[in-house]
Every structure is written in C-alpha cells, then in structure tokens.
Amino acid sequence: MRNRIFTLSLLALASSGAAAERDHNISIDDYFSIQGMSQLSLSGDGKRAAWVQSHWSKEADKSLKDLWTMTLPQGQPQRLTFSDENERSPTLSADGRYLYFLKAEQRNEGKTAPYNGKAQIFRLTVANGETVPITAVPAGISQFQLQQDHIWYLSKRDHNSEDAFASLRASHSKPNYGHGTVSVNPLYKLDLHNYRTELVLDDNKVVWDFDVSPDGKRVARVTTLDNELVHLEGWSNVEVYDIGNDRNTVLNDTAWRAQAPSPYGWLMQPRWNQAGDQLAFRIDYDGYPGQLFVSQFKPDGSVSKPLDLRRQGDDTLAGSQIAWRGSSDEICYRVANHGRVPLRCTDVGNAKQGKTRTLTQGDYVVGNFQFSHNGKQLALTHNGLEHFYDLYSGKAGKSLSRRTNINPQVDRWQLPQLSVVQWQAADGSTVEGILELPHGYTKADGPLPLVVQIHGGPTAATPYALQHRSYGRSVFPANGWALLSPNYRGSTGYGDKFLVDLIGNEHDIEVADIQAGVDKLIADGIVAADKLAVMGWSNGGYLTNALISTSQRFKAASSGAGVWDQRLQWLLEDTPGHVINYMQGLPWEQPKAYEHGSSLSHAANITTPTLIHMGENDARVPAPHAKGLYRALKQYLNVPTELLIYPGEGHGLSTYQHKQAKMAWDLAWFNHYVLGQAPSK
C-alpha cells in the first residue's frame, strides 16, 4: 500500500455549482461506473467517518475495495488505500487518529505472516497514511473488535473430532470426509500498549460472531460445533463467557427454537449495551418474521428470560445490524416497511419494552449505521430515489444531511420514473410493487412492453430506491420498457400475515399476486398485453420458472439461479431449512407439497423462450437445477432456450465479464422474443 491520500471533489454538493442537465441515457456499461459504500465506521467522538468504497476494474475483472474517510460534518472524502487486497472491517479509534482494518496481503513467496495471504489486522495513521500490520497470526484472523486500548480477535485452527472412527479417518487421509475436522475459532486479546497477546478462550467452538462487554468482563458469542452452514441455520447457540470466573453459559434457546414458528433460525449480532448488563441479539427465519431479543444479566450472574421485542405496524426486521445508542437503553435496528428501510430505536430496561421512535423520517433506505460513543451523533448510508448509497450524518433524532456524492455521474443520468403501485390480489389482499417507467414517459405515449423483475428471498423486498443492477433495473426503462418489481406475498415490510401467507402456498399465491399486478398495469393502459417478459434471480428465478410453467402470456423469460425441483433443492442446497419451512416438512413427510412446489411437475405447460443463468459453484441453488431446466426445454419440449453456466461463480455473479454478459444477453433475448428485433452481433 502506498502511503498517500486522495481527495474526491464533491461536484454535485458544491454550493456554487448549477444542477447538471440530465442528458445521458443509462446503458449497461454505466453499471460498471457505480461505486459502492459499505461497512461504515464512526469514531467515538463522532468527528470522523470511514467506510469501504468499491469500484469496478475491467482489467482485474472484478470489483475492488478501498478504504475512504472524511471529517464530519463538512470535510472532503479522502481515499486512504490504493491496493487490490480488498480491505475490510474498518474500525476507527475513539479519537479518529487511527483506522484499524483487515487485509490479506501476500509478499515474496507468501510463507510468513503477516504477508502470507491470510487476513491480518493493520493500523493506518489517518494524518499521513502510514500503515503497519499489528498482527502476524499464521492462520489469519476472521473478526476483530477494538475496545479502548485492546483488540479482541478470532483466529482459526483445525480441530479433529474424537469419535470412534477418528483414528481410521486419520489413517486414511486421502478421501475428503463429510465430517470429522472442523475449523474452530479461539479468541485472543491484544494489548495495544505492549503488543502482548493472550489466549482468552479456546473451547473447540466455531464462532460466527462475538462481542465483548465494554468492561471487558464478558464475551457473547454465536457458536456451532461445525463449519457447515446448515449448523448455523438450526443448531447454533448464544453463549456468554465470564472471563474472571472462567464460566460459560449457554442461553436457554426455548424462545427461538421450541417456541418459534420454525426451529431453523439464523442467530446473529450479539451486542452488549454500554453498562454490560443487557445483551441484544437477532435471529432470522426463512418465511417467518425475524426476532430481536434482549437478555438482562443480573449482578449474581443469572440471566432473565429474553425479551422478544414487539415490532410496530407492518415492520419486518431487516438485515443483521443492531446497535445500542450510546449509554442509553435504546436498541436500534433497521426494518423493512412498504419498500422503505427506516431506522427504529426501542427503549428497553429491566427486561421491559418502552417506546419506539424513528430516527429517519421519509423515504429512507438505510444501509449501515453507527452512533458516536455518547449516542448523540448518527452516521448512516442511504440509497435514495436519485442516488445510490451515500453518507448522511447529524444529531440522532434530527434531520440528517447528505455528506457525500460518490457517484456524481448519476447527476446527468436520465433516471427512470419510480413509483409505488398497488393492486388487489385474487383473494382481495392488497399487494404493492415498485414500478419504473422510462425517463420522460407519459401515458399519452401509449402502452409499453413490460419486464416483470422478481426479487429473491422470498423473505426480502424490492426497495423504493434507485437501482442499476445486473438483474434488470434501470437498463430496461432506459431502453423503452416498463419494469415492475412486485413485492408479492412472502415479502418483508407488509406485516406478519402477508409474510407467512406464503408458507405452504408456494407456486400458487405469490404467482397469482404477480399475475394480478401485470393485469393491473394492462388495465391502466401502461403496459401492452402482448409484450410481456419475466426475469428473476434466486427465488426470483424460481418464480420465473413457476410463471412460465403455469402461463403462456410471457413472450420471453430469464431464469437466474432458480429452483426447478424442490426435492433436489432439499438434497443439495446449503440451507435446507428454507425448503422445509415452505413445504411444511421433509420430503418424505410432505411429498405432494414438494411435487406441487416444483416447476418440473408443470414443465409440459412451458412454451416461453427461456434464457437460463447459473453459477458453476452455487451452493444455495446448485447448478443441476439449471441443467435440468435446460434439458427439459431443449431436448424434450423444443422450447427456444440458452444455458449460461458462469465458471467459478457462486450464488451471485462477481466478475465484470460475467455481469456484463448476463445484462447483454437479457436485453438481447427480450428484444428479440418480445419486440422481434434481430440479436446484435
């Protein structure tokens, strides 16, 4: 890393600058001009922010990440790193002088830490950019927490289980075994005065997240006994280790296992309040509302029954991040609510819930957020209707001000017209979606061709915000299409009933919701009934398959990482609780549900020309689904199809070339089969 600092001019925020003329039509290539903002950190005094900023490199064929910072409230963003090691987990010191972060760097032959290609903690002096490694752990570091003059971190080591066949596995080491060796995470404490390191806890556990109480006396962890993701899904624990008494307590899990609507929940984000006597943590479920618990720790070491926070209105907890606001008793969290993502704070004391207030009024879509140590200053990232994620800050509870404009090129884009539309489902329920229309379009221009772009999850929602994604948003409106992103039954932010209505009703209720939305746009004269296309990724791919197997109205489809057979999905995916929840049981318990919920069972109805995308190494929706769909269409049904398997990719596409190829193929496929245009050469 070169020790230099780069300053970005805030062109669009300059008080003397005139508003830019919107004269640029959005293209596929514009996607690769977008810089992202994530992993926000705020210094304890609230005077400096830092974040990870990503940018695309065609030469590297991937998105690169660097560290940026700025003084608040009105400093200039400064780029701090210029390497290709993709720095992460930035954490500012209380006074903002130092920035600590993780980076995996390899030098020479890469045999010796800290330059052996394993992640280490580095410290950057903000004033001059000087950067030094402060750990040299051969196995690398997975997570760390800065606390005054100490750093707590998790490392890695292999642990061999001691069962009856352990010695036999050791004697025959050539095969890869399904279990037996686990990468566990011992916890260490690094003194920043003398740089001595001590082992705090090593009990052969896999640690997915941790938090040390501000007084350094207790460690909260989310643990499992195996690295396989399925263990986190339903066999994880919240544990609290009392360092002084060398005593570990596993919190009673009745509230989020036996009493939960599903035992397959994802525990995450244990977070202590500043007094160290309340522990908050999150759990999410596929198909059911997530929960936020707060446990009270008494002076004698006993733990109260966890308080399950009540949510207001149609709120669904969104994302994993939770945080206590300074020394207050307010626990703060993001929620999904009708396409918005506001920041809420709830007062909790003595295991009782108090008032809830909203810190972001209006159409906020909040990403990361951080409070100053005293809780009076708030910084967050927000994706607006005319910009991508940018930094906002100000006094907590007051109006926040925009501090950055990291994508000034967007000020010249001819943006799509965004609106929230509503319609009635077949059963009378109200359903919403995000509608994008071409820049400058009026109804007098006549009906438009339509792309139905379906979000994944399905326990998620399309936000009411500007997006230019490889899944279709912005590009199609820029090319004269209407685009509807329906938040169908099972989506978050529309109340618990709306969310759980999908359980046991996949391939039915949400399909009808989407079809009703299309009918509404046709009836309103916005969309041409004979020019319809459908696309989606993950659960959006599953629903694309469902729509084309139950309807012939779509002239073209793009199915990305979509489930084709529910039995195959349970057999192969890394989080099978998802299928069990929606099918309401295991394959041998609910064979009819698995059959009906599989588009394979309805394949004979498919006539829609279908483009199929899949990552070669997708563990969430493995590639055999795409190959099975392709075989059915190509070999047996004689339906026009094209299969794109992206080498080395997982559940999402990550390389420049792959994303560009997907967007180009989708546009060309729809233009050809819906609009009758010849494919470009």
N, C-alpha and C positions, 0 to 999 in steps of 0.2 A: 504494500500500500504506500502510495506517495503521500508525503506529509504536506498537503496543500488544501486549500479551501476555495470552493467555487460559489459565487453568489448568483442567484436567479433573480432577474428583474421581474417585478410583478406588473406586467404591462397593463392587464385589464383592471387592476386595482388602483392604478395611479390616478390621483385626484385630478390631474390636469389633462388626462387622456380622454379623447372622444370615444364614444361607443363604436365598436367595429361594425362594418357593414357585413351582413350575413350573405355572402356571395359564393360560398363553397358548398357544392353538393357532396354529401357524405359518400365515401367509397369504401370498399373492402380494405384497401391499403390504409385508410385512416385509422382502422382498429390498432395498427401497429405503431401509431404515433401517440397512443394514450399512455400516460404514466399513472401508476397506481400508488396509493398511500395506505399504509397499514402499520400495525404494531406500534401504535402511538405511545410515547412516554412523556411524562411531565415531571419536571424537577420538583422536589419537595416544597420549594419556595414559590412555585408557580410562575417563575420568570423565564423558563426555557422549555421548549418542546423539542422532541426528537422523534423520528419515525423512519420506517423503511420505505423507500421510493423505488418502484420498479420501472424499467423501460425495456423495450424490445430491441434485440440485436439480430439483424438478419444474418450477419457473419457468424455469430455464435449459435444461431438457430434456436434461440430461447429468450426468455425474459430474464434480465439481470437485475439484481437488487443492490442498492447502496443506502448508506445512512445519510440522513439530512437533519438539520437542526435550525432553529431560529429563536431569537429572544422575543418574549412577549411583553406588551401586546403588538408592537408595530415594527419588529425587526424585519430583516430580509432573510429568506430561506438560504441556507448555506449547505452545499454538498460537502460531506466530510470524507467519503471514501470513493475510490475510483478503481476498485479491484473487481475481479469476476468471481470472487469466492462466495457471493451472496450472503452478506452479513445478516444476522437476525437477532431477535430478542434484545433490542436496545433498551438500556436502563440508565437513566440519568441519576447522578448523585444528588443529594438534597440541595446543594448549592449550585448545581448545574455546571460545575467546573469539569467534571469527568463524565464520559459516556462509556458504559460497560456493555459488551455485546458478545455474541457467539460467532465464531468464524472457523471454518475448516480450511486450512491452508497447507499446501504441500510444497516443500522446497527440496532441492537436490534429489536424493533418492527417496525421500519421504519415510525414512526409517525411524527418526527420532522426534518425539513430541517436543515442542508444540507444533512442529511443522510436518507431521506425519499424515496429514489429510483427515485427521479426526478433529471434531469441533472442540475448541478451547475458548476460555474467556479472555478477551482482550480489553484493554483500557485505552481510551482515546482522550487526550487532553484537548478540550474544545478550543482553547485560546490559540493553539499553534498546530493542531492536528497530529501531534506526536502520538504514536500508537505502539503499545508494547503488550506482549502476552503476559498474563499473570497466572496462568496455569499451564502445566505440561503433563497432563494425565494421558498415559499411553492409550487407554481405551476410549478417551474422549469424554465429553460432557453433554448430557441431554438437556438439562434445565438448570437454571440458577436463580437465586434471589438475593438482591442486595439489601442489606439491613445495617444502616449506620456504618460501623467500621468492620463489618464481617460480610462475607459472601458464603451462602449455603449453596451447595450444588450436588447434583446427582451424577454419578458416573455409571459405568457398566462393567459387569463381569459375568462369565458363564457359570451357571450352577447346574450340576448334574443331579437329577432326582435319584433318591436312594430307595428304589423299589426292588422287587425280586429279580427283575431282569436287567438291572443296571450294569452288572458285570458282563453280561452277554452282549449288550449293546456296545460296551467299551471294547470287547474282544473283536467284534466285527464292526469296525467303524466306517467301512466304505458306504453302506447304504445310508440314505437320508431317512431318519426315523420321524414318525408323526409326533412324538413327544419324547421327553427324557432329558433334553438340555434346554435350559431357559436362560435368557439374558436378564439378570436382575440388576437392581439399581441401588447400591449403597449410597448413603447420604454423608457428605463431608462438610466441614466448616473451615473456611479460610480466613485467618486474621489479617486484615489489611494494614496493620501496624508492623508486624514482624514477618508476615507471609508464611506463617506456620499453618499446617493443615492437620486437622484431627478428624478421625472417623467418628461420626456421631451414631450411626445406626446401620447395621447390615444384618438383615434377618431373612435373606433369600426371597424377597418380595420384588415383583415387578411394580414400579411406581409410575403411574400415568400423570400425576400432578401432585404438587405439595405446596404447603405454606407454613412458614414459621411464625409463631405469635410474636408481636412486637417486643415483648420482654425476653424473647429467646428461650422460653421455658418449655414450649410445646410445639410439636410438629404434627400437622394434619396431612394425611396422605390418602390418595385413591390408589388402591392396590389390587393386584390379582396374583395368582400363582403361576401364570403362564403368559407368554407374549402374544399368543394368538388373539386376534381382535374379538372373537366370539366370547372370550372370558370377560372382557370389559363390558360386553353387552348384557350379561345377566349374572355374572359371578364375581363382581367387584365389590370392594368394601371401602368404607370410610374409616380410617384408623387414626387415633391420636396417641402420640408417643410423648410421655412426660419424661423429659431429659434428666432432670435432677433425681427422680425416683426410679429411673430405668423401668418404666411401666408402660405397656402398650395396651390401649383399649380399642376394641373393635366396636363401633357404634351399632346399636341394635337396628337391624335393617327392616323390621316389620312394616314400617310406614311406606317404604319404597320397593318392597318385594311382595310379601304376603298380602298386604292391603292395597297394593297398587293395581291398576287395571291390567297391567302386564308385568311379569317378572323380568322382562328383557329391557331394562333401563340402562342408560349410559350415565354413570356418575362422573362429575367433573367439577373443577373450580372450587376446592375448599378454600375459604378465605376468612381469616380472623379479623375481628374488629380491633381497634387500637388498644382497648383495655385488655384484650386477650381472653375475654370471658364469654364471647359469643362466636360461634363458628357457623358460617353460611356455606351452603353448597348446592349445586344444581344436579338435576337428573332429567334426562330426555328419553322419550319413548317414540318409537315409530307408530304413528297412528293415534296416539293419545296425547293429551296435554302434558307438557313438562311441568316439573315442580321445582320450587325453591324452598329449601329447609333452613331453619336456624336452630341450632342446639345451644343451650345455656350451660356453661361449665361453672359449677359451684366451688367455693374455696376448699371443700373437703375432697374435691376430685370427682364427685358424682356429676352425672350428665342428665339434664332434663329431657323429657320427651320432646322430640324435634317439632318445632312449629312449622306447619305447612302453610306458607303464605297464600292468602286469598288474592286472586287477580281481579281487577275491576273490568266491568263491561265485557267486550269481546276480546280482551287481551289474551295473547298466547306468548309465553316466554320465548325470546328469540336469541339464538346464539348462546355461547357458554359464559361470556364475560359478566361477572358480578363484582361489585366493589363497595366497601363501606365509605361513606362520605366523611373523611377526616375523623375527628374524635367523636362525631355524632353517633346516634343509634340508628341512622338511616342506611339501609342496604339498597343499593341502586342497581338497576338492571334494564336491559333493552326488552321491548315487547314488539310483536307484530300486531298491527291494528289497521285493517282495511287498506293494505298496501303501504302504510307508513310504518316507520320503526322509531317510535319516541323513546325517551329515557325517563323511566319512572324511579322514584325513591320511596321506600316504605319504612316508617318508623317501627322499630322493634325493641322492646325492653321487657325484661323479666318474663321471657317466653310468651309475650303477648304482642299482637299486631296492632299498630296505631294507624295514623293517617298515611295515605299515599298521595304524592304530588308528582306533577310532570315538570321536568326541567327543560323540555324543548317543546315550545308551542308552535303549531303549524305543521306543514308538510315535511317533517324531518324524516330522513332515512339514515339513522345513526349507525356508524361502523364501530370504531374503537372509542373509548372514553377514559379519561383519567382526571382525578382530583389532586389538588395540592395537598400537602400534609395537613393543613388546618381545615381543609374541605371547603374553603371559600372560593377558590378558583377552579374552573372546569375547562378542560380542553377535550374536543371530540372531532371525529371526522364525519362528514355529512355528504351524501350523494343527492344533489338537488335536481330540479327539473331542467336546468340549463347548464349543469356542470357535473363532472364526476366527483369522486371523493376529494374533499379539501378540508383544511384545518379551520375550525371555529373555536373561539375561546372567549372567556369573560367570567363574570361573577356567577356562581352557581345559583340558579333560580331566576336570573335576569336574562334579558335578551343577549344572545351571543353574537359576536361579529366574525365575519369571514376574514381570515388572515392570509390565505394563500390562493394562488391561481396556478396550479402546477400544469394545467393544460390550456394555455392561452389560445391555442389554435382553435379550440371549440367556440371561441367568441365569433368566429367567422363562419361557422357551420350553419347550414340551413337545417335547423333542428326539426324533427318530426313534431306534430301536434299531439301532445299527450293528454289523455283524459281518463277518468274512471267511469266505466259504463256498468249499468245494472240491467238484469233481466230476470224473468221468472222461470224457474226450473219446472219440469213436468209435474212435480209434486207440490208446486206452489212456493217453494223456497226461493229466497232472493239470492242471486249469485252475482258476483262482480268480476270485472276483468280490467286490464289496462289496454286501452286502445291507442294505437299510433297511426296517425294519418300523415300523408306527405305534406311537406312544408308548403304552405300557401293553398292547400286544397280547400275547396268549398263544395257543398253538396250539389251546387249547380253544375259542377264538373262531371257529375254522373257517377254511377256505381263503379267501384274499384275491384280489382282482383284481391283476394284475401289470403293471407297466411295465418293459420292458427298455430301459434307458438306456445308449447305447453311446458310448464315448469316441472322440475324434478321433485324428489322427496318421497311421497307426495306431501309429507309434513313440512311444508315450506310455502312460500307465496312469492309471486312476482311483485316487486316493489313499484310504487308510483314515483319513478325517478328516471332520469336519462340513463340509457344503457346502450352501449355498442358492443355486442358480444358475438362470438362465433356461433351462437345459437339463433341468430336471425334479427335481433332487434336493431333498429336504425337503418340497416342496409336495405331491407325491403321497402320501407316507406320512402327512402331516398330514390328508389327505382320505380315509384309509382304504385306501390301496393299498400293496402291497409294491413295492419298486423294486430291481431287480438291475442293477448296473453291471459287466458281465463284462470281465475283463482277458484277452481272447481271444488266440490265437496271433498273434504280431507285437507284443505289448505289451512294455513295458520292465520290468525288475526280476525276471525269471524265468529268467535265463540266456541265453546267446547262441543256443543251438539253438532255444529257444522263440521267440526274436525272429525268426530268419532262416527258420524253417519256413514263414512266410507268403510268402516270395519264390517267385513262380511258382505260388502256390496261392490267390490272391485269388478271392473269390466261391465258395470251397469250404471250406477248412479252418477259417477263422475263423467262417464261417456254421454249420458243424457244431458248433464249440465252444460257440457261443451257444445253439444249439438243445438241446444236451446239458445246459446249465445250467438252462434252462427245465424240461426233463424232470425234473431232479433235484428242483427245488422242488415240482413237481406230485406226484412220488412221495413226497416228505416230508410231504405234506398241508398245505403252507403256501400253495400257490397253486391257484386254480381253473383247470382246463384250458380252460374255455370263456370266460375273461375275460382275454385277453391283449392287450397293446398294446406297440408298439415305437417308439422315438424315438432320434434322434441328430443331431449336427451335424458338418459336415466329413466325416471318414472315418466318423463315426457315421451321418451322412446317407447316405453310400454304402452302408453295411451295412444300414441300414433299407431302402433300395431293393433290396438283394440278398435280404434275408429275405422281403420281400413278393412278390418275383418268383420265389421258389423254394418258398414255403409259403403255405397259406391259413389257417394256425392263428391268425394275429393278426387281431383284430377292428377294429383301428384303428392308424394309423401317423402319425408326424410326421417328415418328412424335411427336415432343415435343411442347406442348402449342400452337398448331396450330389451326387457324380459319377453321371451317368446313362450316359455313353458315354466309354470310355477313349480312343478316338481324338480325340474332341472335347476331352477334358481335356489331352492332349498338345499339341494345336494351340493352346489358348487360355490355359492356366494360366501363372503367372509362375515356377514352379519345376518344369519338365517332367522333371527328373531323377527326381522321385518316381515318375512313371508308368514311366519307362524301367527303373528298378530292379525294380519289382514285376512288370512284364510281361517282364522279362529281355531287353529290346531295343527297338528303334524300331518304329513301326507297320508299316513295310514288311518288317521282319525277323521279327516275331512276330505276323502277322495273326490267327492262331487264338487266341492269348492275349488280344489286345485285344478280340476278339469275345466270347470266353467271359467275360472280366472285366467286361463291360458289362451292366448290368441291362436296358438297351434290348433286348439279344438275347433276353431271357427275359420280355419285357413281357406276352406273351399269357397268362401264368400269373397276373397280378395281379388280385385281387378285393378287396383290402383298402382300405377308405375311407382316403384319404391326404391329410393336410394338408402343404402344401409351403411352406417358408420360404426366402427368398434375399435377399441384399443386392444392391442395384442395381449397385454398382460393385465387386463381389467379383472380385479378380484371381486368387485362389487356386483357387476353384471358380466360374467365371463363370456369370452368370445364364442363358445358353442351356440349361444342364443342367436347371434348374427348369422353364423354359418347355417343353422337350422332354418332360419327365415329365408335366407338366400336359396338354399336347396329347394324349399317348398315353392318359391316363386319361379325360380329359373328352370328347374328340372321337371316339375310336376304340374304347375299351374300356368306356365307360359305367360307370366306377367313381366313386363319390362322391369329390369332391376339392375343394380350395380352395387357391388360389395367393396367397401374400402376398409381394410384392416390396417391400422396405423402401428408400425413396428415400435416396440418398446414402450408404448403408451399404456397408462392405467385407465382409471375410470373417467378421467378428463384429459383433453389434449393439451400438451405443454410446449410443443415446438412451433416455431414460426412457420415452417413449411407445412406442417400438418393442419394448423388452424387456417392458413391461407387456402389450402386445398379444400378443406371442408366448406368454407364460405363460398368459394368459387363454384364448387360442384352443386351446392344447394341452389344458388341463384340460377345457374345454367339449367339445372334439372327442372325447376319450376317454370322458368321462362319457356322452356321447350314444351313441356307436357300440359301446362295451363294456358300459356299465351301463344303457343305454336311457333315460337322462334327457333331458328336453327342454332344448335350449340356452337359457341365460338370456338375457333381453332386455337 
